[in-house]
Amino acid sequence: MAVVQSDKSVGGGEKSSTPAWSRAELASDPHADDDKPEKVRRMFASIADRYDLNNRLHSLGRDQAWRRAAVRIAAPRAGETVLDVACGTGDLSRLFARSEASSVVGVDFCPQMLEIARTKTKKDATPIRFVEADAMDLPMDDHSVDIVSIAFGIRNVADPGKAIAEFRRVLRPGGRLVILEFSTPRNKTIAWLNTLYSKRVMPISATLISRDTSGAYRYLPRSIDTFLRRDELSQLVRDSGFASVTQESLTFGVCVCHRGVAS
């Protein structure tokens, strides 16, 4: 691996000036890259300070609506504990904290993202505990939470099946898993427009806004293209011990919310 030169990023973390992803690596399957976890970590460290801005602009404001849908589908109740995995800057965690849930824990393996999450939530009425940890090795006891959520993060873990099995481990029987993930719309016209936007327009504009040198916004569309299809992801959830697995398409199928119940 090349030596990484770095400068200081938001919150005093390290921001790599060496691309995490080369064009050659992205031309193949980034999910098969042995160094994927470290590259993803470096990538998110590089874009953390402009992550929220890019999310709002390039989803045309829909990213928050998708997260609200995930909370609705999870249906938190009074007294329940929520574990928000790959929580990033804490947007979904904050929405759960405003629900009926009594306790919310956000987990992410990128400290730069967590630092922003903690700053954003300092004045929130309901406190959220943020913990640095890997989705495949959660610092939670068996059967200790009622809801596990992960928004746009399952395709970034090294082994999605292992992560989903870990989610099953920490969920109580009857607990709910909610996965938000990008998908390819089934309508051919919408799929064509979405491809044009995500592969041609977004990588250029998002890279300029974030001043990114990591290749993050070239990785995004490629990581979606090479990830599990929506039905394959639902089947993986079933195979991991979840019942009553459902899908809800959001914004013409650009995003899909998967839900399963721990059996």
Summary of the structure (lengths in Angstrom):
residues: 263
radius of gyration: 17.5
end to end distance: 42.9
largest distance: 50.1
contacts: 894
relative contact order: 0.16
helix: 46%
strand: 22%
